[in-house]
Amino acid sequence: ALYIVSGGKCAQCGATLAVGWHADHIHPYSKGGDTHVINGQALCPKCNLSKGAKHPVDFMQSRGFLL
């Protein structure tokens, strides 16, 4: 479902997702995020590994997208 919703693109960088793409918790599981499709996104491995367990706002700020 995450792959389909994302249109086969990484939700962060827009790269085409290849075999081995990562299903990511938007709000990290380790910080109380639910394992549910509403809290999920399809990411390329590079984006997911750089995100780690960061809160979504902290992650986007680290990439220069939010103030």
TAGIRA-V651435 format. One record per pair of residues at least 12 apart in sequence whose C-alpha atoms are under 6 Angstrom apart, sorted by sequence separation. I is the first residue (numbers start at 1). J is the second residue. D is the distance in whole Angstrom. If there is no record, write none. Layout:
<<I J D> <I J D>>
//
This chain:
<<26 39 5> <25 39 6> <26 40 6> <25 40 5> <24 40 5> <24 41 5> <23 41 6> <23 42 5> <22 42 6> <22 43 5> <22 44 6> <21 44 5> <22 45 6> <21 45 6> <28 53 5> <17 44 6> <27 55 6> <11 42 6> <10 42 6> <11 43 6> <10 43 4> <10 44 5> <2 41 6> <3 42 6> <2 42 5>>
//
